[in-house]
Amino acid sequence: MPFCPFCGREIEVDAKFCSECGASIGTPTLPQPPPPPKKKPSLMQQFLYDVKHIPSRHRGNPIVLLGYLFAFLGGLVGVFLGYYLSTRPDPDLKTHGRIILTLAVLMFCIYLLAWNIMLLL
């Protein structure tokens, strides 16, 4: 026969309460399996999430605006500004920096591809 975990008195097997101290005797529960590990989002999923959640607090920041401008122009200045912003401690600036850096590299690749196509013509 089991014993009450609170007072130590012997209790019935199917008892819900101790007859001595009145403590609730819970039914033992099986341990729950751990939740499945979260999958890390892909680089494209992270980029799309960042673009959708651009913080509005830094939209008027001149460095952020210049970063986006040079990112679309595809110059190395956009890469440098994106890198600079991505190393700042502010999480909003980090987000802008990652987006600017990605855009600058993407635009640079597009311009490089267009340049090679023009050379072939």
C-alpha positions in Angstrom: 0.0 0.0 0.0 1.2 3.5 -0.7 1.8 6.2 1.9 0.8 9.9 2.0 3.7 12.1 0.8 2.7 14.8 3.4 2.0 12.9 6.6 3.4 9.4 5.9 0.1 7.6 6.8 -0.8 4.5 4.7 -3.5 5.2 2.2 -5.6 3.2 -0.2 -4.3 2.6 -3.7 -7.1 4.5 -5.4 -7.5 7.2 -2.7 -7.7 10.8 -3.9 -7.3 12.3 -0.5 -5.3 11.2 2.7 -7.7 10.1 5.4 -5.4 11.5 8.1 -4.3 14.9 6.9 -6.8 15.5 4.0 -4.0 16.2 1.5 -4.9 15.7 -2.2 -3.1 12.7 -3.6 -2.7 13.3 -7.3 -2.5 10.6 -9.8 0.9 10.2 -11.1 1.4 11.6 -14.6 3.6 10.4 -17.3 6.4 12.7 -18.2 5.7 14.8 -21.2 8.0 14.4 -24.2 10.1 17.5 -24.9 8.8 19.8 -27.7 10.4 19.3 -31.1 13.3 21.6 -31.7 12.5 24.7 -33.7 13.9 24.8 -37.2 16.2 27.7 -38.0 14.7 29.8 -40.8 16.5 29.8 -44.1 18.4 32.9 -45.2 15.6 33.8 -47.6 12.9 33.4 -44.9 14.9 35.5 -42.5 15.3 38.2 -45.2 11.6 38.3 -46.1 10.8 38.5 -42.4 13.2 41.4 -42.0 11.7 43.2 -44.9 8.2 42.8 -43.7 9.2 44.0 -40.2 11.3 47.0 -41.0 11.3 49.1 -37.9 9.8 52.6 -38.4 12.0 54.3 -35.8 15.0 54.6 -38.0 13.4 55.2 -41.4 14.4 58.9 -41.4 18.0 58.1 -40.3 20.3 59.6 -43.0 22.7 56.7 -42.8 19.9 54.2 -43.3 18.5 56.1 -46.2 22.0 56.4 -47.8 22.5 52.7 -47.3 19.3 51.8 -49.1 20.1 54.3 -51.9 23.6 52.8 -52.4 22.3 49.3 -52.1 20.0 49.8 -55.0 22.8 51.5 -57.0 24.8 48.3 -56.4 28.0 50.1 -55.2 30.5 49.1 -52.6 29.3 52.0 -50.5 26.0 50.2 -50.0 28.0 47.1 -48.9 30.1 49.2 -46.4 27.0 51.0 -45.0 25.1 47.8 -44.7 28.1 46.2 -42.9 28.5 49.3 -40.7 24.8 49.2 -39.7 24.7 45.5 -39.1 27.5 45.8 -36.5 25.6 48.4 -34.4 24.3 47.4 -31.0 20.7 48.6 -31.8 18.7 45.6 -33.1 16.7 47.9 -35.5 19.9 49.2 -37.1 21.2 45.6 -37.3 18.0 44.7 -39.2 18.4 47.6 -41.6 22.1 46.7 -42.0 21.3 43.1 -43.0 18.7 44.2 -45.5 21.0 46.8 -47.0 23.9 44.4 -47.2 21.7 41.8 -48.9 20.3 44.3 -51.4 23.7 45.7 -52.2 25.2 42.2 -52.9 22.1 41.2 -54.9 22.2 44.4 -57.0 25.9 44.1 -57.5 25.4 40.5 -58.9 22.6 41.7 -61.2 24.8 44.5 -62.5 27.7 42.1 -63.0 25.4 39.7 -64.9 24.1 42.6 -67.0 27.6 43.8 -67.7 28.6 40.3 -68.9 25.5 40.0 -71.1 26.4 43.4 -72.7 29.9 42.3 -73.4 28.6 39.2 -75.2 26.4 41.2 -77.5 
